[in-house]
Amino acid sequence: MIRKNLVQSIKNLVFSQRCPICKKISQDSSYICEECYFTLRKKGKIKNIENYYYLYYYNDEIKRLIADFKLKNRKSLGKEISSIIKSPLTDLILEKEIDMVLPVPISKEREKERGFNQVEELLDNCGVKYQKIEREKNTKHMYELLNSGSRKENIYNAFRNRGLDIEGKNILIVDDIVTTGSTIKEMVKEIKKVGTPNNIYVFSLAVSKIFKP
């Protein structure tokens, strides 16, 4: 009996999932523990700063959640995040009569390193169809850059729109985090080179408290 309990304890330790937010060990198949998941659902009400829509401020808890998802090979965590963002995201698409959803692209080098584009993964899990513009420049990680000037220089001319018809359309750009907004602004600049959209909105899981449109 003691041996059986010991084996079970070892199995639980090896195969359990550690919650990225509170770091507690969960005994079920989820990454986010039940308590943290409930809190995320409760706090995840859509907010906006002008045309930027988001669910959370980029605090330490959300930082750990996103870092685990895209930097620690926990791709399956995307399904749990998607279950939280799906309703507010699809409601926003309907409310703003969105014609085209554009995930912020990552470079081929970054996708090879990470194994997936985290924003596309979230949209796929939400069942949201999207189109793409290309990222031609392999930029540094934005979290490595401390000020808005270096971020702007890092992302300058990083995107290319190859043939997407954006004329008169309502466009929704989707990202995981908006910090200074440099990436979004550079993407908008590229979109507008080939036409005039009706409106451009942004949806992200989180925004930084220092963000100003």
C-alpha positions as CSV (number, residue, x, y, z in Angstrom):
1,M,0.0,0.0,0.0
2,I,2.9,2.4,0.9
3,R,4.7,1.5,-2.3
4,K,1.5,2.1,-4.3
5,N,1.0,5.5,-2.8
6,L,4.7,6.4,-3.4
7,V,4.4,5.4,-7.1
8,Q,1.2,7.4,-7.4
9,S,2.9,10.4,-5.8
10,I,5.8,10.2,-8.2
11,K,3.4,10.0,-11.1
12,N,1.6,13.0,-9.9
13,L,4.8,15.0,-9.5
14,V,6.1,14.0,-13.0
15,F,2.9,14.3,-15.0
16,S,1.1,17.2,-13.3
17,Q,0.9,20.6,-14.8
18,R,2.2,23.7,-13.0
19,C,0.0,26.7,-13.3
20,P,1.9,29.5,-15.0
21,I,0.1,32.2,-12.9
22,C,0.3,30.9,-9.3
23,K,2.9,28.1,-9.9
24,K,0.8,25.6,-7.9
25,I,0.8,22.0,-9.1
26,S,-2.5,21.0,-10.8
27,Q,-3.5,17.4,-10.7
28,D,-5.8,17.6,-13.8
29,S,-4.9,17.9,-17.4
30,S,-5.1,21.7,-17.4
31,Y,-2.2,24.2,-17.3
32,I,-4.1,27.0,-15.6
33,C,-5.4,25.9,-12.2
34,E,-9.1,26.2,-11.6
35,E,-8.8,29.1,-9.2
36,C,-6.6,31.2,-11.6
37,Y,-8.8,30.3,-14.5
38,F,-11.9,31.5,-12.7
39,T,-10.1,34.8,-11.8
40,L,-9.0,35.3,-15.4
41,R,-12.6,34.8,-16.7
42,K,-13.9,37.2,-14.0
43,K,-11.4,39.9,-14.8
44,G,-11.3,39.4,-18.6
45,K,-13.9,42.0,-19.5
46,I,-13.2,43.8,-22.7
47,K,-11.9,47.4,-22.3
48,N,-10.6,49.9,-24.8
49,I,-8.3,52.9,-25.2
50,E,-9.6,54.5,-28.4
51,N,-9.6,51.8,-31.1
52,Y,-7.4,49.4,-29.0
53,Y,-9.4,46.7,-27.3
54,Y,-7.9,44.4,-24.6
55,L,-8.8,42.2,-21.7
56,Y,-6.0,42.7,-19.1
57,Y,-3.2,45.0,-18.1
58,Y,0.2,43.5,-18.7
59,N,0.9,42.7,-15.0
60,D,3.2,40.0,-13.6
61,E,0.5,37.3,-13.7
62,I,-0.3,37.9,-17.4
63,K,3.4,38.2,-18.2
64,R,4.0,34.7,-16.8
65,L,1.0,33.4,-18.6
66,I,2.1,34.7,-22.0
67,A,5.7,33.8,-21.4
68,D,4.8,30.2,-20.6
69,F,2.7,30.0,-23.7
70,K,5.1,31.3,-26.3
71,L,8.5,30.9,-24.8
72,K,8.4,27.7,-22.8
73,N,7.0,25.2,-25.3
74,R,3.6,25.1,-23.8
75,K,1.6,25.4,-27.0
76,S,-1.4,23.5,-25.5
77,L,-1.8,26.4,-23.1
78,G,-3.2,28.3,-26.1
79,K,-6.4,26.3,-25.9
80,E,-7.1,27.5,-22.4
81,I,-6.2,31.1,-23.2
82,S,-8.5,30.9,-26.3
83,S,-11.4,29.7,-24.3
84,I,-11.1,33.0,-22.3
85,I,-10.7,35.4,-25.2
86,K,-13.1,33.7,-27.7
87,S,-16.3,35.3,-26.6
88,P,-15.1,38.9,-26.3
89,L,-13.1,38.6,-29.5
90,T,-16.0,37.2,-31.6
91,D,-18.4,39.8,-30.0
92,L,-16.0,42.6,-31.1
93,I,-15.8,41.2,-34.6
94,L,-19.6,41.3,-34.9
95,E,-20.0,44.7,-33.2
96,K,-17.4,46.4,-35.5
97,E,-18.5,44.5,-38.6
98,I,-15.0,43.3,-39.2
99,D,-14.2,42.3,-42.8
100,M,-10.6,41.2,-42.3
101,V,-8.7,39.8,-39.3
102,L,-4.9,40.2,-39.4
103,P,-2.7,38.5,-36.8
104,V,0.6,40.3,-36.1
105,P,3.1,38.1,-38.0
106,I,6.4,36.8,-36.6
107,S,9.5,36.3,-38.7
108,K,10.3,32.9,-40.2
109,E,13.3,32.6,-37.9
110,R,11.2,33.3,-34.8
111,E,8.5,30.8,-35.9
112,K,11.1,28.1,-36.5
113,E,12.6,28.8,-33.1
114,R,9.2,28.8,-31.3
115,G,7.4,26.3,-33.5
116,F,4.3,28.4,-34.0
117,N,2.9,31.9,-34.2
118,Q,1.2,32.4,-30.9
119,V,-1.4,34.8,-32.3
120,E,-2.4,32.5,-35.1
121,E,-2.6,29.7,-32.6
122,L,-5.1,31.6,-30.5
123,L,-7.2,32.5,-33.6
124,D,-7.2,28.9,-34.8
125,N,-8.4,27.7,-31.4
126,C,-11.1,30.4,-31.4
127,G,-12.2,29.3,-34.9
128,V,-11.6,32.8,-36.3
129,K,-10.6,33.1,-39.9
130,Y,-7.8,35.4,-40.8
131,Q,-5.5,36.6,-43.6
132,K,-1.8,37.4,-43.4
133,I,0.7,40.1,-44.2
134,E,4.3,39.1,-44.1
135,R,7.1,39.9,-41.7
136,E,10.3,40.2,-43.6
137,K,12.6,41.5,-40.9
138,N,13.8,39.3,-38.1
139,T,13.6,41.8,-35.3
140,K,14.9,41.6,-31.7
141,H,12.5,40.6,-29.0
142,M,10.6,43.7,-27.9
143,Y,11.1,42.9,-24.2
144,E,14.8,43.3,-24.7
145,L,14.4,47.0,-25.7
146,L,13.8,49.5,-23.0
147,N,12.5,52.6,-24.7
148,S,10.0,53.5,-27.5
149,G,12.7,54.9,-29.8
150,S,14.6,51.6,-29.9
151,R,11.4,49.7,-30.4
152,K,10.4,51.9,-33.3
153,E,13.8,51.4,-34.9
154,N,13.6,47.7,-34.3
155,I,10.3,47.2,-36.1
156,Y,10.8,49.8,-38.9
157,N,9.8,48.5,-42.3
158,A,9.3,45.0,-40.9
159,F,6.1,44.2,-42.7
160,R,5.0,43.7,-46.3
161,N,1.4,43.5,-47.6
162,R,1.5,41.4,-50.7
163,G,-1.8,41.6,-52.5
164,L,-4.4,41.9,-49.7
165,D,-7.3,44.1,-50.7
166,I,-8.0,46.4,-47.8
167,E,-9.9,49.2,-49.6
168,G,-12.9,50.3,-47.6
169,K,-12.7,47.4,-45.2
170,N,-13.0,47.2,-41.4
171,I,-9.8,45.6,-40.2
172,L,-9.0,44.0,-36.9
173,I,-5.3,43.5,-36.0
174,V,-4.8,40.9,-33.3
175,D,-1.7,40.6,-31.0
176,D,-1.0,39.1,-27.7
177,I,0.6,42.1,-26.0
178,V,0.6,45.8,-26.9
179,T,3.4,47.6,-25.0
180,T,4.2,50.9,-26.7
181,G,2.2,50.2,-29.9
182,S,5.2,50.5,-32.2
183,T,4.5,47.1,-33.8
184,I,0.9,48.0,-34.5
185,K,1.7,51.4,-35.8
186,E,4.3,50.0,-38.2
187,M,1.8,47.4,-39.4
188,V,-0.9,50.0,-39.9
189,K,1.6,52.1,-42.0
190,E,2.2,49.1,-44.3
191,I,-1.5,48.4,-44.6
192,K,-2.3,51.9,-45.7
193,K,0.4,51.9,-48.4
194,V,-1.9,49.9,-50.7
195,G,-5.3,51.4,-50.0
196,T,-7.6,53.1,-47.5
197,P,-9.4,50.9,-45.0
198,N,-12.6,52.1,-43.5
199,N,-11.5,51.5,-39.9
200,I,-8.7,49.7,-38.2
201,Y,-9.2,48.2,-34.7
202,V,-6.8,46.3,-32.5
203,F,-7.5,43.4,-30.1
204,S,-4.9,42.1,-27.7
205,L,-4.9,39.9,-24.7
206,A,-3.1,42.6,-22.7
207,V,-1.8,46.1,-22.9
208,S,1.0,47.7,-20.9
209,K,0.0,50.4,-18.4
210,I,2.5,52.8,-20.2
211,F,0.7,52.4,-23.5
212,K,-0.7,55.5,-25.2
213,P,-2.3,55.4,-28.7
